Amino acid sequence: MMGKTHRAGGALAMLLSYQFMQNHDMLAETINPVVQLLIMYPCCMWGSVAPDLDQSDDAIPEKAPLSILIHKIIYLGKVRHRSWQTHSIAVTGGLVGLLFLILSYINNYGLLNLNAVSLTILKLMLMGLAVGIASHLLLDAFTYEGIHLIPPTKGKNGKKKVHWVRFVPHTDAFKTNTRYETIVRYLLYILFFADFGYIIYQVVRNLI
């Protein structure tokens, strides 16, 4: 799907994830809940389009210096758009999991002299990134092209076997930038504003 659809999906996913974390006491006690959302949100929005940095120079959805650098690194490996390197549950999700393991290692062994607040902020940033990337993969799984489950393997006949994950029929009606995607995008907008309104209502009710 296009960048604006992924951003809408990322925004909704972040609100829902934030509410889940709040309802299950997963937020940090030492930082204001709203501040935690403000930390996670920009990371989620970046993550919601980050897998598409495998596109051409003109088509990448982010033009920030970090995004351009990652885009150039991806292109050094001659990675194509929607390849398993950037749109795979196992690989893309595994890289995010690796970041959490690295942060856990830093925490357990006291590396970089990070205090508790700094570690909490890094965890929140990673959580936002993970939610954003997860929303990207989920939305792309609802398109004609689909995403990869794992890297391609060789079948019994020696030919490459691609393990697709696709939740819609493999027809042109479900391609990117079609009427179908427009409907999905506006549905995401509606759900986002409805959920955002509910959060505001909850905040106001608690203040009264």
Sine and cosine of phi, psi and omega as CSV:
sin_phi,cos_phi,sin_psi,cos_psi,sin_omega,cos_omega
0.00,0.00,0.22,-0.98,-0.06,-1.00
-0.98,0.19,0.26,-0.97,-0.08,-1.00
-0.84,0.54,-0.67,0.74,-0.05,-1.00
-0.92,0.39,-0.51,0.86,0.07,-1.00
-0.95,0.30,-0.66,0.75,0.02,-1.00
-0.91,0.42,-0.59,0.80,0.03,-1.00
-0.92,0.40,-0.64,0.77,0.05,-1.00
-0.89,0.45,-0.67,0.74,0.03,-1.00
-0.91,0.40,-0.64,0.77,0.02,-1.00
-0.91,0.42,-0.66,0.75,0.01,-1.00
-0.88,0.47,-0.70,0.71,0.02,-1.00
-0.91,0.41,-0.69,0.73,0.00,-1.00
-0.88,0.48,-0.60,0.80,-0.01,-1.00
-0.93,0.37,-0.67,0.74,0.04,-1.00
-0.88,0.47,-0.71,0.70,-0.01,-1.00
-0.91,0.42,-0.65,0.76,0.02,-1.00
-0.91,0.41,-0.64,0.76,0.03,-1.00
-0.88,0.47,-0.70,0.72,0.02,-1.00
-0.90,0.44,-0.64,0.77,0.03,-1.00
-0.89,0.46,-0.72,0.69,0.00,-1.00
-0.89,0.45,-0.63,0.78,0.00,-1.00
-0.93,0.38,-0.67,0.74,-0.03,-1.00
-0.95,0.31,-0.35,0.94,-0.03,-1.00
-0.92,-0.38,0.37,0.93,0.08,-1.00
0.81,0.59,0.67,0.75,0.00,-1.00
-0.99,-0.17,-0.08,1.00,0.02,-1.00
-0.99,0.12,0.41,-0.91,0.00,-1.00
-0.95,0.32,0.64,-0.77,-0.02,-1.00
-0.97,0.23,-0.39,0.92,-0.11,-0.99
-1.00,0.01,-0.09,1.00,-0.03,-1.00
-0.81,-0.59,0.69,-0.73,0.01,-1.00
-0.81,0.58,0.71,-0.70,-0.04,-1.00
-0.82,0.57,-0.64,0.77,0.00,-1.00
-0.91,0.41,-0.63,0.78,0.05,-1.00
-0.89,0.46,-0.62,0.79,0.02,-1.00
-0.90,0.44,-0.64,0.77,0.07,-1.00
-0.90,0.44,-0.65,0.76,0.00,-1.00
-0.92,0.40,-0.44,0.90,0.07,-1.00
-0.97,0.23,-0.68,0.73,-0.06,-1.00
-0.96,0.27,-0.57,0.82,-0.16,-0.99
-0.85,0.52,-0.80,0.61,-0.01,-1.00
-0.89,0.46,-0.55,0.84,0.05,-1.00
-0.92,0.39,-0.61,0.79,0.05,-1.00
-0.91,0.41,-0.67,0.74,-0.02,-1.00
-0.90,0.43,-0.61,0.79,0.07,-1.00
-0.92,0.38,-0.70,0.71,0.00,-1.00
-0.90,0.44,-0.47,0.88,-0.04,-1.00
-0.93,0.38,-0.31,0.95,0.03,-1.00
-0.86,-0.51,-0.11,0.99,-0.08,-1.00
-0.84,0.55,-0.66,0.75,0.01,-1.00
-0.86,0.52,-0.40,0.92,-0.01,-1.00
-0.99,0.10,0.18,0.98,0.12,-0.99
-0.96,0.29,0.01,1.00,0.07,-1.00
-1.00,0.07,0.08,1.00,0.01,-1.00
-0.99,0.10,-0.01,-1.00,0.00,-1.00
-0.94,0.35,0.21,-0.98,-0.04,-1.00
-0.81,0.58,-0.67,0.75,-0.07,-1.00
-0.97,0.23,-0.37,0.93,-0.14,-0.99
-0.98,-0.18,-0.17,0.99,-0.05,-1.00
-0.89,0.46,0.65,-0.76,-0.11,-0.99
-0.98,0.19,-0.19,0.98,-0.01,-1.00
-0.78,-0.63,0.71,-0.70,-0.03,-1.00
-0.92,-0.40,0.17,0.99,0.02,-1.00
-0.91,0.41,0.44,-0.90,-0.03,-1.00
-0.80,0.61,-0.70,0.72,0.01,-1.00
-0.89,0.46,-0.67,0.74,-0.01,-1.00
-0.90,0.44,-0.68,0.73,0.01,-1.00
-0.90,0.44,-0.63,0.77,0.03,-1.00
-0.89,0.46,-0.73,0.69,0.02,-1.00
-0.89,0.45,-0.64,0.77,0.04,-1.00
-0.86,0.50,-0.68,0.73,0.00,-1.00
-0.91,0.41,-0.62,0.78,0.02,-1.00
-0.91,0.42,-0.68,0.74,0.02,-1.00
-0.87,0.49,-0.67,0.74,-0.04,-1.00
-0.94,0.34,-0.39,0.92,0.09,-1.00
-0.88,0.47,-0.50,0.86,0.03,-1.00
-1.00,0.02,0.11,0.99,0.02,-1.00
0.82,0.58,0.68,0.73,0.00,-1.00
-0.99,0.16,0.75,-0.67,0.02,-1.00
-1.00,-0.01,0.34,-0.94,0.01,-1.00
-0.90,0.43,0.64,-0.77,-0.02,-1.00
0.91,0.42,0.45,0.89,0.04,-1.00
-0.99,0.16,0.18,-0.98,-0.02,-1.00
-0.93,0.36,-0.36,0.93,0.00,-1.00
-0.92,0.39,-0.51,0.86,-0.06,-1.00
-0.89,-0.45,-0.30,0.95,-0.05,-1.00
-0.79,-0.61,0.77,0.64,0.01,-1.00
-0.83,-0.56,0.72,-0.70,0.03,-1.00
-0.88,0.48,-0.68,0.73,-0.05,-1.00
-0.94,0.34,-0.73,0.68,-0.10,-0.99
-0.99,0.16,-0.82,0.57,-0.03,-1.00
-0.89,0.45,-0.71,0.70,0.05,-1.00
-0.92,0.40,-0.58,0.82,0.02,-1.00
-0.91,0.43,-0.59,0.81,0.03,-1.00
-0.90,0.43,-0.64,0.77,0.05,-1.00
-0.91,0.42,-0.67,0.74,0.05,-1.00
-0.87,0.48,-0.60,0.80,0.03,-1.00
-0.89,0.45,-0.63,0.78,0.03,-1.00
-0.89,0.46,-0.63,0.77,0.05,-1.00
-0.91,0.41,-0.62,0.78,0.03,-1.00
-0.91,0.42,-0.65,0.76,0.03,-1.00
-0.89,0.46,-0.69,0.72,0.01,-1.00
-0.90,0.43,-0.63,0.78,0.04,-1.00
-0.90,0.44,-0.63,0.77,0.04,-1.00
-0.89,0.45,-0.69,0.73,0.03,-1.00
-0.87,0.48,-0.65,0.76,-0.01,-1.00
-0.92,0.38,-0.71,0.70,-0.08,-1.00
-0.93,0.37,-0.54,0.84,-0.07,-1.00
-0.96,-0.28,0.14,0.99,0.09,-1.00
0.88,0.47,0.55,0.83,0.00,-1.00
-0.97,0.23,0.39,-0.92,0.05,-1.00
0.90,0.43,0.06,1.00,0.04,-1.00
0.82,0.58,0.67,0.74,0.00,-1.00
-1.00,0.08,0.71,-0.70,0.05,-1.00
-1.00,0.10,0.03,-1.00,-0.09,-1.00
-0.88,0.47,-0.64,0.77,-0.02,-1.00
-0.92,0.40,-0.68,0.73,0.01,-1.00
-0.88,0.47,-0.68,0.73,0.03,-1.00
-0.90,0.44,-0.64,0.77,0.02,-1.00
-0.89,0.45,-0.68,0.74,0.02,-1.00
-0.89,0.45,-0.67,0.74,0.03,-1.00
-0.90,0.44,-0.63,0.78,0.04,-1.00
-0.89,0.45,-0.67,0.74,0.02,-1.00
-0.90,0.43,-0.65,0.76,0.03,-1.00
-0.89,0.45,-0.68,0.73,0.03,-1.00
-0.91,0.40,-0.61,0.79,0.04,-1.00
-0.89,0.46,-0.69,0.72,0.05,-1.00
-0.88,0.48,-0.68,0.73,0.04,-1.00
-0.87,0.49,-0.70,0.71,-0.02,-1.00
-0.89,0.45,-0.68,0.73,0.01,-1.00
-0.89,0.45,-0.68,0.74,0.00,-1.00
-0.89,0.46,-0.72,0.69,0.00,-1.00
-0.91,0.41,-0.64,0.77,0.02,-1.00
-0.88,0.47,-0.65,0.76,0.02,-1.00
-0.91,0.42,-0.59,0.81,0.02,-1.00
-0.89,0.45,-0.76,0.65,-0.02,-1.00
-0.90,0.44,-0.64,0.77,0.00,-1.00
-0.89,0.45,-0.72,0.70,0.00,-1.00
-0.90,0.43,-0.66,0.75,0.00,-1.00
-0.92,0.38,-0.40,0.92,0.06,-1.00
-0.95,0.31,-0.27,0.96,0.05,-1.00
-0.99,-0.15,0.54,0.84,0.07,-1.00
-0.79,-0.61,0.21,-0.98,0.04,-1.00
-0.81,0.58,-0.66,0.75,-0.09,-1.00
-0.96,0.28,-0.58,0.81,-0.01,-1.00
0.95,0.31,-0.12,-0.99,0.05,-1.00
-0.76,-0.65,0.08,-1.00,0.00,-1.00
-0.99,-0.11,0.61,-0.79,0.12,-0.99
-0.99,0.16,-0.80,0.61,0.03,-1.00
-0.66,-0.75,0.20,-0.98,0.07,-1.00
-0.85,0.52,0.44,-0.90,0.02,-1.00
-0.84,0.54,0.55,-0.83,0.04,-1.00
-0.84,-0.54,0.21,-0.98,0.04,-1.00
-1.00,-0.03,0.76,-0.64,0.04,-1.00
-0.98,0.19,-0.03,-1.00,-0.02,-1.00
-0.89,0.45,-0.46,0.89,0.00,-1.00
-1.00,0.03,0.08,1.00,0.02,-1.00
1.00,0.07,-0.09,1.00,-0.01,-1.00
-1.00,0.10,0.43,-0.90,0.00,-1.00
-0.94,0.35,0.74,-0.68,0.02,-1.00
-0.92,-0.39,0.86,-0.50,-0.02,-1.00
-0.99,-0.13,0.75,-0.67,-0.05,-1.00
-0.98,-0.21,1.00,0.00,-0.08,-1.00
-0.99,0.12,0.51,-0.86,0.20,-0.98
-0.86,-0.51,0.90,-0.44,-0.07,-1.00
-0.56,-0.83,0.80,-0.60,-0.06,-1.00
-0.98,-0.22,0.11,0.99,0.02,-1.00
-0.76,-0.65,0.32,-0.95,0.03,-1.00
-0.87,0.50,0.51,-0.86,-0.02,-1.00
-1.00,0.09,0.92,0.38,0.00,-1.00
-0.77,-0.64,0.33,-0.94,-0.06,-1.00
-0.87,0.49,-0.41,0.91,-0.04,-1.00
-0.89,0.46,-0.38,0.93,-0.06,-1.00
-0.96,-0.29,0.35,0.94,0.04,-1.00
-0.97,0.26,0.27,-0.96,0.06,-1.00
-0.91,0.41,0.56,-0.83,0.04,-1.00
0.88,0.47,0.72,0.70,0.08,-1.00
-0.87,-0.50,0.01,-1.00,0.05,-1.00
-0.87,0.49,-0.57,0.82,0.04,-1.00
-0.85,0.53,-0.72,0.69,0.00,-1.00
-0.91,0.41,-0.60,0.80,0.04,-1.00
-0.86,0.50,-0.67,0.74,0.02,-1.00
-0.90,0.44,-0.70,0.72,0.02,-1.00
-0.87,0.49,-0.70,0.72,-0.03,-1.00
-0.89,0.47,-0.71,0.70,0.00,-1.00
-0.93,0.36,-0.51,0.86,0.09,-1.00
-0.91,0.41,-0.65,0.76,0.05,-1.00
-0.90,0.44,-0.64,0.77,0.05,-1.00
-0.87,0.50,-0.72,0.69,-0.04,-1.00
-0.88,0.47,-0.71,0.70,-0.01,-1.00
-0.91,0.42,-0.62,0.79,0.01,-1.00
-0.89,0.46,-0.77,0.63,-0.05,-1.00
-0.93,0.37,-0.53,0.85,0.07,-1.00
-0.91,0.41,-0.69,0.72,-0.01,-1.00
-0.94,0.33,-0.62,0.78,0.04,-1.00
-0.89,0.45,-0.65,0.76,0.05,-1.00
-0.89,0.46,-0.62,0.79,0.02,-1.00
-0.91,0.41,-0.65,0.76,0.03,-1.00
-0.89,0.46,-0.70,0.72,0.03,-1.00
-0.88,0.48,-0.67,0.75,0.03,-1.00
-0.87,0.49,-0.67,0.74,0.01,-1.00
-0.90,0.44,-0.65,0.76,0.00,-1.00
-0.90,0.43,-0.73,0.69,-0.01,-1.00
-0.90,0.44,-0.65,0.76,-0.02,-1.00
-0.89,0.45,-0.61,0.80,0.01,-1.00
-0.95,0.33,-0.41,0.91,-0.01,-1.00
-0.99,0.14,-0.39,0.92,-0.04,-1.00
-0.98,0.21,0.00,0.00,0.00,0.00
